[in-house]
Amino acid sequence: MSQAKPGDTVLMHYTGTLADGSTFDSSQGRDPLEFTVGSGQIIPGLDKAISGMSVGETKTVTVAPDEAYGDRDPARQQAVPRDQIPDHIPTDPGTQLQVQTPEGQTMPVTVASSTDEEVMLDANHPLAGQDLTFNVELVEIK
């Protein structure tokens, strides 16, 4: 039976959970995820875990932050004076917004906190700094 190797296009079902057991993503009820092993299309720790798997094989793998979305970086947070944010923009903590960098690029941010004086925006990936556990099943090697 063949095993997945770098360069192979594979299909897998997965469920991703956090340390508290909550699910942050899953392919259940959808088509399997299709990607090329070793291409950088998925997080490195999960990509490495798929290499060597056979069709029908299941595996549970825990991926540390350095092989996923990295550690939380305090430099990726910025306080913005409240008066610089238009009134129609929601600033409730947890709200995801898009901001434009001085270079004109669009970047997703999350409102970390909000006071009458300032809004703290966080550009870290929402899963940064967390161990991610995946239950995976290799469905097909194309």
Secondary structure, DSSP 8 states (H G I E B T S, - for coil): --B--TT-EEEEEEEEE-TTS-EEEE-TTS--EEEETTSSSS-HHHHHHHTT-BTT-EEEEEE-GGGTT----GGGEEEEEGGGS-TTS---TT-EEEEE-TTS-EEEEEEEEE-SSEEEEE-S-TTTT--EEEEEEEEEE-
